Amino acid sequence: MDLIKSLFTWIFSVLFILLMFPLGVIIWLVTAPFGAGSVLVHRWLSFQGRVLIRVSPLWKLHVTGSENYVHGETYVMISNHQSLLDIPVVESLKMDYRWVSKVEIFRVPLLGQSMHLAGYISLKRGDKESVIKMMEKSEKLLRKGESLFIFPEGTRSPDCEIKKFKSGAFRLALETNTPILPVIIDGTGAVLPKKGFIFSSGHKLKMKILKPVYPTEFVSDDPDELASEFQAKMHKALKDLRQEERE
């Protein structure tokens, strides 16, 4: 049964993205001259994420803490990373931000083009020049008042536990004096593991948006120490979220 549901989910997702792509291009062409193209394309992708998450018979998403995100404020948004499913889950949030995503996702037909139109930032892992360009583009966006979304682990966790955070997101927050908004995701790794393509049913998807941490509350001005602090903070939040589920 999971195989049949997975085939439906993949086929629907591909066809849906295919049909929605031309509308995204039209939105960008009409609004780009007024400086709103990338923002509106992101919101269009956000709408698509909500549809993809709600239509599938394999899961239900429960979100808490939405009140901690304030429209109009600029954040460095960070989240743990369990699965490819994290992308539509986060995309489904009614929030304005720009992704930092590995370059391989930008190579996916149509999806990659949509990400370019939305102003998302690509990163080639292990390439120092790519990292430098990513940091420069990210800093420019933050100083313009655009929020940024980063998975600080850099890759999906194979066991759904939070791994060591890289320092890039925290360096950006320090250099631009931007608050950090942590987001916890759980359940996506059980539904679609790192090396799997068949979705598993019977799991709940949970997302919790924590309270933002402002620069005046940062425990350190060293990005590595700040990364370790947030890793510990989010590890505890994930543990608490799972405990709440059991009670």
TILOTOR-190133 format. One record per atom (N, C-alpha, C, O, CB): residue in three letters; x negated, y negated, z negated. Coordinates in steps of 0.1 Angstrom, whole numbers, plus 5000, padded with zeros to 4 digits. Glycine has a CB too. Layout:
// residues N
ALAXYZ...
// end
This chain:
// residues 247
MET499250125000MET500050005000MET499149875000MET499449785007MET500950004988ASP498049884992ASP497149764992ASP496549735006ASP496349625010ASP496049784982LEU496349845013LEU495749835027LEU496749765036LEU496349675044LEU495349975033ILE498049805035ILE499049735043ILE499249595040ILE499249505048ILE500449815042LYS499249565027LYS499349425022LYS498149345026LYS498249225029LYS499549425007SER496949405026SER495749335029SER495749295044SER495349185048SER494549415026LEU496249395052LEU496349365067LEU497249255070LEU496949165078LEU496749495074PHE498449255063PHE499349145064PHE498749015060PHE498848915067PHE500649165056THR498049005049THR497448885044THR496348835054THR496348715057THR496848905030TRP495448925058TRP494448875068TRP495048825081TRP494648725086TRP493448995070ILE495948905086ILE496548865099ILE497348735098ILE497148645107ILE497548975104PHE498148725088PHE498848595085PHE497948485084PHE498148375089PHE499748615073SER496848505076SER495848395073SER495248345086SER495148225089SER494848435063VAL494748435094VAL494148405107VAL495048335116VAL494748225122VAL493548525114LEU496248385118LEU497248325127LEU497648185122LEU497848095130LEU498448415129PHE497848175109PHE498248045103PHE497147935105PHE497447825109PHE498448065088ILE495947975102ILE494747875105ILE494747845119ILE494447725123ILE493447935100LEU494947935128LEU494847915143LEU495947815147LEU495747725155LEU495048045150LEU497147835141LEU498247745145LEU498147605139LEU498547505145LEU499547805141MET497547595127MET497447465120MET496247385125MET496247265123MET497347495105PHE495347445131PHE494047375135PHE494347255144PHE493847145142PHE493147465142PRO495147275155PRO495447155164PRO496047035157PRO495746925160PRO496347195175LEU496947065147LEU497546955140LEU496546885131LEU496546755130LEU498647005130GLY495546955126GLY494446895119GLY493646805127GLY493246695123GLY493546995112VAL493346845140VAL492646765149VAL493346635152VAL492846525153VAL492346845162ILE494646645154ILE495546535157ILE495546435146ILE495446315148ILE496946575161ILE495646485134ILE495546405122ILE494246325121ILE494246205119ILE495746485109TRP493146385124TRP491846325124TRP491746215135TRP491346105132TRP490746425125LEU492246245147LEU492146155158LEU492946025156LEU492545915159LEU492546225171VAL494146045150VAL495045935148VAL494545845136VAL494645725137VAL496445985145THR493945905126THR493645835113THR492145795112THR491845705104THR494045905102ALA491245865119ALA489845835118ALA489445685120ALA488645635113ALA489045925127PRO490145625130PRO489745485133PRO490045385121PRO489545275120PRO490445435145PHE490945435112PHE491345355100PHE490545395088PHE490845345077PHE492845365098GLY489645495089GLY488745535078GLY489445635069GLY488845665058GLY488445415070ALA490545695073ALA491245785065ALA491245935070ALA491846025064ALA492745745063GLY490545955081GLY490546085088GLY490146195079GLY490946295078GLY489746075099SER489046195073SER488546305065SER489346335053SER489646455049SER487046285061VAL489846225046VAL490746245035VAL492046315038VAL492446415031VAL491046115028LEU492646275049LEU493946335053LEU493746475059LEU494646565057LEU494646245064VAL492646505065VAL492346645070VAL492146735058VAL492646845058VAL491146645079HIS491446685047HIS491346755035HIS492646785029HIS492946905025HIS490446685025ARG493546695029ARG494846715023ARG495646815031ARG496446895026ARG495646585022TRP495446815044TRP496046905053TRP495547055050TRP496347145050TRP495846875068LEU494247065048LEU493647195044LEU494147235030LEU494447355028LEU492147185044SER494347135021SER494947165008SER496347225009SER496647325002SER494947044999PHE497147165018PHE498547225021PHE498447365026PHE499147455022PHE499247135031GLN497447395035GLN497347525040GLN496947625029GLN497347735029GLN496247525052GLY496047575020GLY495647665009GLY496847705001GLY496947814996GLY494647595000ARG497747604998ARG498947634990ARG499847734997ARG500347824990ARG499747504987VAL499947725010VAL500747825017VAL500147965017VAL500848055014VAL500947775032LEU498847975019LEU498148105019LEU498248165006LEU498448295005LEU496748085023ILE498148094995ILE498148154982ILE499648194978ILE499748294972ILE497648054971ARG500648114982ARG501948144978ARG502648254987ARG503448334982ARG502848024979VAL502148274999VAL502848365008VAL502448515005VAL503248605007VAL502548335022SER501148535001SER500748675000SER501448744989SER501748694978SER499248664996PRO501848874992PRO502548954981PRO501549014971PRO501949094963PRO503349064988LEU500248984972LEU499249054964LEU498948984951LEU498449044942LEU498049064972TRP499348864949TRP498948784937TRP499948674935TRP500748634943TRP497548734939LYS499848624922LYS500448494918LYS499448414911LYS498648464903LYS501748524909LEU499348284914LEU498448194908LEU499048114897LEU500148054898LEU497748104918HIS498348114885HIS498848034874HIS497747934870HIS496647964867HIS499148124861VAL498147804871VAL497247694869VAL497547614856VAL498747584854VAL497247594881THR496647594848THR496847504836THR495747394836THR494747404842THR496747594823GLY496047284829GLY495147174827GLY495147074838GLY494246994839GLY493747234826SER496147084847SER496246984858SER496146844854SER495746754861SER497447014867GLU496646814842GLU496746684836GLU495346624834GLU495246504832GLU497546674824ASN494346704834ASN492946664831ASN492346594844ASN491246534843ASN492146774826TYR492946624855TYR492446554867TYR493346424869TYR494546434870TYR492646644880VAL492646314871VAL493346184873VAL493046144887VAL491946114891VAL492846084862HIS494146124895HIS493946074909HIS493345934909HIS493745854901HIS495346074916GLY492445914917GLY491745794918GLY490445784911GLY489545694914GLY492645684913GLU490145874902GLU488845884895GLU487945974903GLU488346054911GLU489045944881THR486645944902THR485646024909THR484946124899THR484646084888THR484545924914TYR484846244904TYR484246354896TYR483246434904TYR483346444916TYR485346444891VAL482346494897VAL481546604902VAL482346724896VAL482246754884VAL480046604897MET483046794905MET483846904901MET483047034902MET482447064913MET485146914909ILE483047114892ILE482247244892ILE483147364888ILE484147344881ILE481047234883SER482847474893SER483647594890SER482747714891SER481747724898SER484847614900ASN483147824883ASN482547954885ASN483048014898ASN484047964904ASN482848044873HIS482348114903HIS482548164917HIS482548314916HIS481548384914HIS481448114927GLN483748374919GLN483948514918GLN484148584932GLN483848704934GLN485048554909SER484748504941SER485248574953SER485448464964SER485548344962SER486548644951LEU485548514977LEU485948424988LEU487348364986LEU487648264991LEU485848505001LEU488148444978LEU489448394975LEU489448264967LEU490448194966LEU490248504967ASP488348234960ASP488248104953ASP488447984962ASP488947884957ASP486848094946ILE488147994974ILE488247884983ILE489647844986ILE489947724983ILE487547914997PRO490547934990PRO491947884991PRO492647854978PRO493547774977PRO492747994998VAL492147924967VAL492647894954VAL492447754950VAL493347684946VAL492047994943VAL491147704951VAL490747574948VAL491447474958VAL491847364954VAL489247554948GLU491447514971GLU491947424981GLU493447394979GLU493947294983GLU491747494995SER494147494972SER495547474970SER495847364960SER497047324958SER496147604965LEU494847314952LEU495047214943LEU495347074950LEU494747044960LEU493847194933LYS496247004944LYS496546874950LYS495546764945LYS495846684937LYS498046824947MET494246784949MET493246704945MET492346654957MET492246734967MET492346774935ASP491846534956ASP490946484967ASP489546504963ASP489046464952ASP491246334969TYR488746574972TYR487346594969TYR486746644982TYR487446664992TYR487146704958ARG485446654982ARG484746714994ARG483946834989ARG483346834978ARG483746615000TRP484046944996TRP483247064993TRP481847054996TRP481446985005TRP483847185000VAL480947114988VAL479647154992VAL479647304995VAL479947384985VAL478547114982SER479447345007SER479647495010SER478447545018SER477847465026SER480947515018LYS478147665017LYS477047725025LYS477347715040LYS478547725044LYS476847875021VAL476347705047VAL476447675062VAL477147785069VAL477747765079VAL475047655068GLU477147915064GLU477748025070GLU479248005072GLU479848045082GLU477448155063ILE479947935062ILE481347915062ILE481647815073ILE482747825080ILE481847865049PHE480747725076PHE480947625087PHE480947695100PHE481347635110PHE479947515086ARG480347815101ARG480247885114ARG481447965117ARG481648025128ARG479047965114VAL482447975108VAL483648045110VAL484547965120VAL484847855118VAL484448075097PRO484848025131PRO485647955142PRO486847885136PRO487647945128PRO486048045153LEU487147765140LEU488247675136LEU488147635122LEU488247515119LEU489547755138LEU487947725112LEU487847685098LEU486647595097LEU486747485090LEU487647805089GLY485447625103GLY484247545102GLY484447405108GLY484047305103GLY483147615109GLN485147405120GLN485447275126GLN486347185117GLN486147065116GLN486147295140SER487347245111SER488247175101SER487447125090SER487747005085SER489347265096MET486447195085MET485647155074MET484847035078MET484646935070MET484747265069HIS484347035090HIS483546915095HIS484446795095HIS484046685091HIS482946945109LEU485646815100LEU486546695101LEU486946645088LEU487246525086LEU487846735109ALA486946735078ALA487346695064ALA486146625057ALA486346585045ALA487846815056GLY484946625063GLY483846555057GLY483146645047GLY482446595038GLY484246435050TYR483346775047TYR482646865038TYR481146875041TYR480746845052TYR483247005038ILE480346915031ILE478946905033ILE478347055033ILE478647135024ILE478246825021SER477547075043SER476947215045SER475647225037SER474947125036SER476847255059LEU475347345034LEU474047375027LEU473547505031LEU474247605031LEU474247365011LYS472247505036LYS471547635039LYS470747675027LYS469747615024LYS470747615052ARG471147785021ARG470447825009ARG469047865011ARG468747925021ARG471247945002GLY468147815002GLY466747845004GLY465947755013GLY464747775015GLY466547985009ASP466647665019ASP466047565029ASP465947435022ASP466947365019ASP466847555042LYS464647395018LYS464447265011LYS464947145018LYS465547055012LYS462947255008GLU464747145031GLU465247025039GLU466747015038GLU467346905037GLU464747035053SER467447125039SER468847125039SER469347085025SER470347015024SER469447275042VAL468647125014VAL469047085001VAL468846934999VAL469746864993VAL468147154990ILE467746875005ILE467546735004ILE468646655011ILE469146555006ILE466146695010LYS469046705023LYS470146635030LYS471446645023LYS472246555023LYS470246695045MET471746765017MET472946785010MET473046684998MET474046624996MET473046925005MET471946674991MET471846584979MET472046434984MET472746364977MET470546594972GLU471446394995GLU471546265000GLU473046235004GLU473546125000GLU470646235011LYS473646325011LYS475046305015LYS475946305003LYS476946225003LYS475446415025SER475746394994SER476546404982SER476546274974SER477546224969SER476146524973GLU475246224972GLU475146104964GLU475845984971GLU476445904964GLU473646074962LYS475745984984LYS476445874991LYS477945874989LYS478545774987LYS476045885006LEU478446004990LEU479946014988LEU480345974974LEU481345904972LEU480346164991LEU479646024964LEU479945984950LEU479945834948LEU480745784941LEU479046054941ARG478945774954ARG478845624952ARG479945554959ARG480245434956ARG477445574957LYS480545614969LYS481645554976LYS482945584968LYS484045534972LYS481745614990GLY482945664958GLY484145694950GLY484745824954GLY485945844950GLY485045584951GLU484145904962GLU484646034966GLU484246144956GLU483046144953GLU484246074981SER485146224952SER484746344943SER484146454951SER484346464964SER486046394936LEU483346534944LEU482646644951LEU482946774943LEU482946774931LEU481046614951PHE483046884951PHE483347014945PHE482147104948PHE481847124960PHE484647074949ILE481547164937ILE480347244939ILE480547374930ILE481047364919ILE479047174935PHE480047484936PHE479947604928PHE478447614923PHE477647654931PHE480347734937PRO478147574911PRO476747564907PRO476047694906PRO474847694905PRO476747494893GLU476747814906GLU476047944906GLU475347964919GLU474448034920GLU477048054903GLY475947894930GLY475347904943GLY475748024951GLY475648024964GLY473847914942THR476348124945THR476848244952THR477948314943THR478048274931THR475748334956ARG478648404949ARG479648474941ARG479048574931ARG478048634934ARG480548554951SER479648574920SER479148664909SER479648814912SER480848834916SER479748624895PRO478748904912PRO479149044915PRO479949114904PRO480549214907PRO477849124917ASP479949064892ASP480649124881ASP481649034874ASP482249064863ASP479649174871CYS481948924881CYS482948824876CYS482548754863CYS483348674858CYS484248894873GLU481348764859GLU480748684848GLU479948574853GLU479448574864GLU479948774839ILE479948464845ILE479248344850ILE477748364849ILE477148394839ILE479648224841LYS477148334860LYS475648344861LYS474948204860LYS475648104858LYS475248414875LYS473648204860LYS472948084858LYS473347974868LYS473448004880LYS471448114859PHE473547854862PHE473847734870PHE472547674876PHE471547654869PHE474647634862LYS472647634889LYS471647554895LYS471847414891LYS472947374886LYS471647574911SER470747334892SER470847194886SER471347084895SER471646974890SER469447154882GLY471547114908GLY471947014918GLY473146924914GLY473046804914GLY472147074931ALA474246994910ALA475446924906ALA475246824895ALA475846714894ALA476647024903PHE474446874885PHE474246794873PHE473246684876PHE473346574869PHE473646884862ARG472346704885ARG471446594889ARG472246484895ARG471946364893ARG470346644898LEU473146514904LEU474046424910LEU474846344900LEU475046224901LEU474946484921ALA475446414891ALA476246344880ALA475446244872ALA475846134869ALA476846454871LEU474146284869LEU473246194862LEU472846074870LEU472945964865LEU472046274857GLU472546094883GLU472045984891GLU473045884895GLU472845774897GLU471346044903THR474345934896THR475445844900THR476345804888THR477345734890THR476245914911ASN475945854876ASN476745824864ASN478245864866ASN479145784863ASN476645664861THR478445984870THR479746034874THR480146144864THR479346234860THR479746094888PRO481446144859PRO481846244850PRO481946384857PRO482146394869PRO483246214844ILE481846484849ILE481846624854ILE483246684850ILE483646684838ILE480646714849LEU483946744860LEU485246804857LEU485046964859LEU484947004871LEU486346754867PRO485047034848PRO484847184850PRO486147254853PRO487247214848PRO484247244837VAL486047354861VAL487247434865VAL486947584863VAL485847624868VAL487747404880ILE487747654856ILE487547794854ILE488547874863ILE489747854863ILE487747834839ILE487947974870ILE488748064878ILE488548204873ILE487448244870ILE488348054893ASP489648284873ASP489548424869ASP490548504876ASP491648464879ASP489648444854GLY490148634879GLY491048724886GLY490748744901GLY491148844907GLY492448674885THR490148644907THR489848644921THR488848754925THR488948824935THR489348514927GLY487848774916GLY486848884918GLY487449024918GLY486949114924GLY485748864908ALA488549044910ALA489149174909ALA490049194921ALA490149304926ALA490049184896VAL490649084926VAL491449104938VAL490649124951VAL490949214959VAL492348974940LEU489549044952LEU488649064964LEU487249054959LEU486648944958LEU488948954975PRO486549164956PRO485149164952PRO484249104962PRO484549084974PRO484749304948LYS483049084957LYS482049014966LYS481749084979LYS481649024989LYS480749004958LYS481649224979LYS481349294991LYS482549374996LYS482449465004LYS480249394988GLY483749324992GLY484949394997GLY485849315007GLY485649195008GLY485849424985PHE486649385014PHE487549315024PHE489049355022PHE489949305028PHE487149345038ILE489249455013ILE490549505010ILE491049434997ILE490349454986ILE490649655009PHE492149364997PHE492649304985PHE493349404976PHE493949494981PHE493649194989SER493049394963SER493749474953SER494949404947SER494749284943SER492749524942SER496049474945SER497149404939SER497149434924SER496349514919SER498449464945GLY498149374917GLY498249404902GLY497349314894GLY497249344882GLY497949544900HIS496749214900HIS495949124892HIS496448984892HIS497148944902HIS494449124897LYS496348914881LYS496748774880LYS495648674883LYS494448694878LYS497348744866LEU495848574891LEU494948474894LEU495148364884LEU496248314883LEU494948424909LYS494148314878LYS494248214868LYS493248104870LYS492048134873LYS494048264853MET493647984869MET492747864870MET493047764859MET494247734857MET492847804884LYS492047724852LYS492147624841LYS491247514844LYS490047524845LYS491947694828ILE491847394844ILE491047274846ILE490747214832ILE491647174825ILE491847164855LEU489547204829LEU489147164816LEU489047004816LEU489146944826LEU487747214812LYS488946954804LYS488846804802LYS487446754809LYS486446824807LYS488946764788PRO487546644815PRO486246594821PRO485346554810PRO485746514799PRO486546474830VAL484046564813VAL482946524804VAL482346404810VAL481746404821VAL481946634802TYR482346294803TYR481846164809TYR480346144805TYR479846204796TYR482646044803PRO479646064813PRO478246054812PRO477746014797PRO476746064793PRO477745944821THR478645944790THR478245904776THR478346024767THR477846024756THR479245794771GLU478946134772GLU479046254764GLU478046364768GLU477946464762GLU480446314765PHE477246334778PHE476246434782PHE475246464771PHE474746364765PHE475546384795VAL474946584769VAL474046624758VAL472546594762VAL471746604753VAL474246774754SER472346574775SER470946554779SER470846484792SER471846484799SER470146694780ASP469746414794ASP469546344807ASP468646434816ASP468146384826ASP469046204806ASP468446554812ASP467646654820ASP468646744827ASP469446814821ASP466646734811PRO468646744841PRO469646824848PRO469646974845PRO470747034845PRO469446804863ASP468447034842ASP468347174839ASP469047204825ASP469747304824ASP466947224839GLU468747114816GLU469447134802GLU470947114803GLU471647184797GLU468747034792LEU471347014811LEU472746994813LEU473447104820LEU474547144816LEU472946864821ALA472747164830ALA473247284836ALA473447404826ALA474547474827ALA472347334848SER472547424818SER472647524808SER473747504798SER474447594794SER471347544800GLU473947374794GLU475047334785GLU476347364791GLU477247424784GLU474947184781PHE476547324804PHE477847354810PHE478047504813PHE479247544813PHE477947274823GLN477047574816GLN477147714818GLN477647784805GLN478547864806GLN475847784822ALA477147744794ALA477547794781ALA479047754778ALA479847834773ALA476647754769LYS479347634781LYS480647574778LYS481747654787LYS482747684782LYS480747424782MET481347674799MET482347744808MET482447894805MET483447954808MET481947714822HIS481347954801HIS481348094797HIS482348114785HIS483048204785HIS479948134793LYS482248024776LYS483248024764LYS484648004769LYS485548074764LYS482847924754ALA484847914778ALA486147884783ALA486748004791ALA487948034790ALA486147754792LEU485948074798LEU486348194805LEU486748304796LEU487748374797LEU485248244815LYS485948314785LYS486248414775LYS487548384768LYS488348474765LYS485048424765ASP487748254765ASP488948214758ASP490148244767ASP491248284763ASP488948074754LEU490048214780LEU491148234790LEU491548384790LEU492748414791LEU490748184804ARG490548464790ARG490848614790ARG491448654777ARG492348744777ARG489548694793GLN491048594767GLN491648634753GLN493048594753GLN493948664748GLN490748564742GLU493348474758GLU494748424759GLU495648524767GLU496848544763GLU494848284765GLU495048584777GLU495848674786GLU496148804778GLU497248864780GLU495048714798ARG495248844769ARG495448974762ARG496448954750ARG497049054746ARG494149024756GLU496648834745GLU497448814734GLU498948794737GLU499748784729GLU497048684726
// end
